Each structure stands twice: as C-alpha cells, then as structure tokens.
Amino acid sequence: MTVFATADLQNLVEAQHQPCVSIYLPTHKAGPETRQDPIRLKDLTRQAQQQLVQLGLREDDARQLLMPASNLVQAGDGEFWRHQSHGLALFITPEGMQEYRLPESFEEQVVVGDRFYLKPLLPLLQNNGRFFLLALSQGAVRLYLASRDAIAPVPLEDLPANLEDALKYDQKEAQLRFHREARNHTPIRHGQGVGTGGEEKKDEIRRYCQIVDRTLQKHLHLENMPMVLAGVEYVLDIYRDSSTYPHLVEEQITGKVDPEGGMDDEELHQRAWEIMKPRFAATQRQTVETFGSFQGTGQATNRIQDIVLAAYRGQVDTLFVATHAHQWGTVDPDASKVTLTEQQSPKTLDLLDIAAIHTVLNGGTVYAVAADQIPGTGHAAAIFRYPLLSNQVSAASPGLE
C-alpha cells in the first residue's frame, strides 16, 4: 500500500504534459473478487481511449498513451494484483504513468482533460480524521498514517530502524567531523558525549530522538496533521524535547511498543483513535459554528466562484466540500473570472476539485464530507482567513448561478 502525502498531490497538480488521464477503481486484497479488478481496469482504459479520441487524438496515439495501464491489465493475476489495498489510482500523461495503491475504496471513474482529476484523493489528505502515529522505543521506530478506519506504515527508507542503527549513523558523522577538524587544525576535544551510567544512556536516547526528528522533518515539513506518540514515558519525554514537528498531540499512548512483545498495529490504532476521535469531532462542530457566525461578513460563503478564486490566492482557511458532487466550469484566476457549466467537457474542470486542491496546497484545512454535512447551502462552504474585498470576488460571467 502507498501512503499519499501533500507532496504527491503537489507533483500531480504541477504535471504539465497534456492530455492528463485520471483513472480510479476499487480493488480487493484477497478472494475471488481480485480476478475482477483487471477486468474493471480494462473497461476503464477503453473509456479513457474513447475520451482521448473525442479530444482529437488518433486511435493509435491514444492506445500508445494508455499502454502502461494496458500492461497492468495484461498482468492478469500476477504479482501486481496480489498486492492491492482498497483502491487504485492511475495518472497518465505522455511522459508516463504514476500509480497509487491506496486505503480508499474509490468509485470507478475516468476523467480526461488538461489536468488530473484529484478530488477522490481528498479523504486521504483531509485533516479531519487523519493523523500520524509514531511508535518509538529503543528497539524500534515506526511511523504510521491512520484514520478512523485504517492504519498503515509509512515507508521511509532513511528512518533508523532502532537506537543502535541511529547511533551507528551518528558515529559515522562524528568520524567525518573529526577528520575535517583534523585537516583544518581545529582543536579536538576528547571525551565529548561520554558520561557514566544513566546520563550516558540518556544522552544516547537524546541523540537517537534528534536523528529520528530530523528524518521525519525532511519528509513531513509540508504536513499539518496531528501526530500521536506511543512508547514508554521517559523515551517519549526526551523525544518531545527534541521534536520540531509542530503538531504533536499532548495525549499519548504509554507502554511497550517494540515489535516483539509490545502492542501490535491493531491495538495501537484502537488506542490512538480513542485519543483523536473527540478532538476531530469537537473541531468540526466548532468549525461549523464559526461558518454560521461569519456568514454575511465577507469571511464565509457557499458561492463556489468566490471560493475557487480565494483558494488559488491562499485565502481559504477551511473548506467543506461534498465528496460525491461535481460543479463543472472554467476558471481564469488572472481575470478573477469563474464560469459555471452544466455539463462536463474536456475543457471544463470540477470546480469543487480545484477549490479543495488549492486549499490543501496553501495550508488550509479541507473537510471532504457527505453533501448533507455542508454548512449553509450548496456543495461547498468556505471560511476565509480574512473578509474578502469587492475586488477579490468573481467577476460577473455567463453561466449558472
């Protein structure tokens, strides 16, 4: 299974090679249903080819563009299909294909256009309901991405396996510094970092925690999801003193988390969700109330035209968007113009998708929820970071209101 992060979203948004083909389908981990997954992909690939031809591509060119997806179909019951999660997302351009096996059961969809269609990924990125879990002990360190329903390890190759592994790396770095200082005739202080008994061990754990933190910060600096810590209390105390991640949750899971004899993934998930569930519920209730209090002030709206433009400009603090709804249209951010249309076409965008994606990329919070959970009226509701001025709203344009 793949972990989908904000950096992945940014890469897909920045794809410049057109046309862009987005394919989503539900998949299965085991059982006879796995044999149907390649058949579903074959049907979706055929739909994508038809849409590409409608765009003006020759059939041979469309077939060639979709060859990476067709190769997965030909793989049949091979290795690829035996290692699936709940959903498969494929993103194809003339430059190649990116694939994501994700813990989200997608509806079958094909969208061909000038950019990728990304709204089905929002439940994987929304702050509400998703969090990191760091299980830390001297014997092992494991980072997870979790939600109410699932937990999955985050594979970071440069994350040290345990304290011993981290200190080997730290010692190697110290040796390099030693040789550099020797070449530069810098005085070398012998005995640094050497202590006795408990103080020496505490120093080792502190260096271990600092290495873990530096590694996580390199990968998570774009994230703003909360992180729950799990482990024995004295190790977690040292880690908190060392951590630069700004979204650590105060409550933590205390106990043994070593792979041998400690809490397994299921118990860690259950205990972490007990911590996070009331936090998420309270935050969402408070946000709905805030939207209501801001209506009529210029700092909250259901008007999708204004929401889209504000999202481009980084002005959306919080966005509610309906997961299974669409609002097709076009947008010209430079002219502050958004046009709504009734029908999808290769030149139209799902404006709900655009608003949500740019809100995430600009550090805002997105709640991807059922349509009946949107505050106010419509398929989107936004709270702005500050009231919009008259020159920041969508210019009058033909289309639906």
Order of alpha helices (4+ residues) and beta strands (2+ residues): alpha-beta-alpha-alpha-alpha-beta-beta-beta-alpha-beta-beta-beta-alpha-alpha-beta-alpha-beta-alpha-beta-alpha-beta-beta-beta-beta-alpha-beta-beta
